[in-house]
Every structure is written in C-alpha cells, then in structure tokens.
C-alpha cells in the first residue's frame, strides 16, 4: 500500500503542470489590463474602479443608448431619443456625465474642453463626425460593420484629420 502511494505521488509530480510562483507571475503580467481601461462585457462597458465619477456616469450613459439605431439629427430635438447621430450620442453621454450643458452639432465640438488627448475621456472631431474614447474604449456611431448607431467599438480608429479635445481635468 505504501509503495503504491509513493508511486502515485511520483506520477502526479511528473504529469501535473507546475504551479510555481514564477509561472503564475509570468501569466499575470501577460494578461494584466491597464488600470484606467474599461472592459466590454456582452457589449456593455464596465468602468474601472478607480475611474472618476464623471467617467463612470459617461460610461453608464453610453451603455444606456448603446445599440440604438443611427438617426440623422437624433438626440438634438429630444434629449432622450429613439436613435442618435454622432453628435447627438456624444452630447447625450457628456451631458449625462455633467460635462456638457446642452447638445451640440459635431462642429461645436471643435472648441469643446481643452486641446489634446485626455487621461479618461477624449473627444475626436472632424468636419461632420465626432466620436468619444472613454477609459480606453471607443464609443462611436461608425464602425467596420454595417451596424450604425451608437455602440462600443472594440478597436480604436485613427484620429488623423481629427481635432482631439478632452473635458478639463479628465
């Protein structure tokens, strides 16, 4: 009996993968996300714990209109609309985060906030289009698929030709 138990321990030692501290650390580093980045879960963003309250509110607002259809002029005549265009969606999100007083057309975002990329929220605007990057995730009405309307997009897009702005302090 004793020799069978010793043989079993020897076999398990040989065939089971090592759980050494070095192996765990190696994988923990490889998959560790940036602490300021939100994550997508079933198409909805989850804010990082350390995000400022306006960022959490912006993510909640974006989640609320996420998946609605693209509607030209949507979000401008009615604050809570059944579809949004790019500037209507950006206005809705920033207004509900307490970072904008009223909706504005995409052209209005050319002078919004401060110049440059924000630490938490970035507004990218060009002639006729605006999109947001909130906690590392892009919220946009345009994507590579044919699905238009406000959605979290898994990939960032180029900002070449865009004016990049951010809310003060974020």
N, C-alpha and C positions, 0 to 999 in steps of 0.2 A: 504494500500500500504506500509506504513511504517513498519507494523508488518511483512509483507511478506519479506521485505528486511532484517530485523533483523533476521528472521528465516533462510534465505538463507546464511547470513554471519555466523550464528551459525553452520549450516550444513557443510559449506565449511571448517570452522575451525576444525571441528571434523574429517572429512573424508580426507582432503588433508594431505599428508605427511609433516612433519615438515622440514623446511629448516633452522634449527637453525645453528648457527656458529659451534657448537660442532659436529653436524652431518657431515657437509662439511669437517671439518678438519680431522675427523676420516677416511673418504674415501680418501682424498687427500694423506694422509700418506700411506695408504694401497696400493695404486697404483702408487706411485712415483718411477720412474726408477732412477738408478744411473746416475749422470750427465755425466760420461765418457763412457756410453754404447751407442753403435749404436742400431738402431732398424731395423727390417726387414719389408719392405712394398712390397707386391707382389713379394717376392723372391729376392729383391734387398735391400742392406743395405743403411741406411741413417746415415751419420756421425753426431755425436753430435756437436752443435755449437762451443763448447769450444775446440774441437779437434785441435791439431797442424796440420799445412799444410801437412806434410808428411803422417799423418794418413788419412786425407781427400783424398789425392792422392792415397794412398793404397786402400782405400775403392772404389774409382772410378775405379781403375784398376781391382780390383776383380769383381766389377759389370760388367765390360766390357767383361770378359771371363767367367763369371758365366753362367752355363748351357751348355757350350760346352762339347763335349764328352771326355771321358778318351782316351788318345792316348799315348801308351808307347813311350817314347822319345819325346813326344810333347812339344814344347817350347824350345827345345835345338838347333836344327838345324836352325829354323826360330824363330825370336823373336815374330812375330805375326803369330801364327799357327792356324789350324782349330780344334785343340784338344790339351789337355795338360795332362802330368802326374803330380804327386805330386810336384816334384822338379821344373818342368817347370812352373807350376802355381805359386808356391811360389816365384820363381825367377822373373817371369813376374810382380807380384804385388810389390815386394820390389824394383825392378829396376825402375818401373814407379813412385814409391814414392820417388826416389832419394836415396834409402838406400842400393843399391847394384849396382856394376858396370857392371856385366855380369851374365849370367845364370850359375848355378852350379848344380851338382847332389846332391841328398839328403845327401850323405856322407860329402859333402863340408859344409853343414850347422852345422856340429858338432862343428865347431870352429867359427861360424858366430857371430859377435857382442860381447855382454857381457853375462856372466852367469846369470841365473835366469829369473824369470818372469818379463816382462816389465809392465809399467803402461798403455801403449797403445797398443803395439804390442808384441806378444810372438811367437817365433818360436819353435816348438816341433819337434825333430828329433830322429829317432832310425834307426837301420840298415835297410835301404831300404824304409823308409817313412818319410815324413815331412808334417806338416800342420801348419797353422797360426791361431792365435786368435787376431783379430783386434777389438779394442774398445768393447771387451766382446763378440764378435761373432766369431764362428769358421768357417774358410774357408778351406775346405778340399776336396780331391778327393775321399775319402771313407766315406760312411755313412751307416746307418742301412738299407736303402732301396737298391734295386739293381741298382739304378741310380749312375753310376760312373761319374767321371769328376769333374772339379772344381765347387763347389757350396757352398753357405752359408748353414751351417747346424744349425738347431735350438737348438741342445744340445751340450754341451761341452763333451769331451771324456776324459778318464783317460790319464794321462801322465806318468803312471808307466812304467818304462823301457825306457823312452824317456829322451834325453838331452834337457833341456829347456834353451833357449837363447833369447836375445832381442837386437834390434838396440840400440846403445848408445844414451842415453837421452830420450828414449821412453819406 
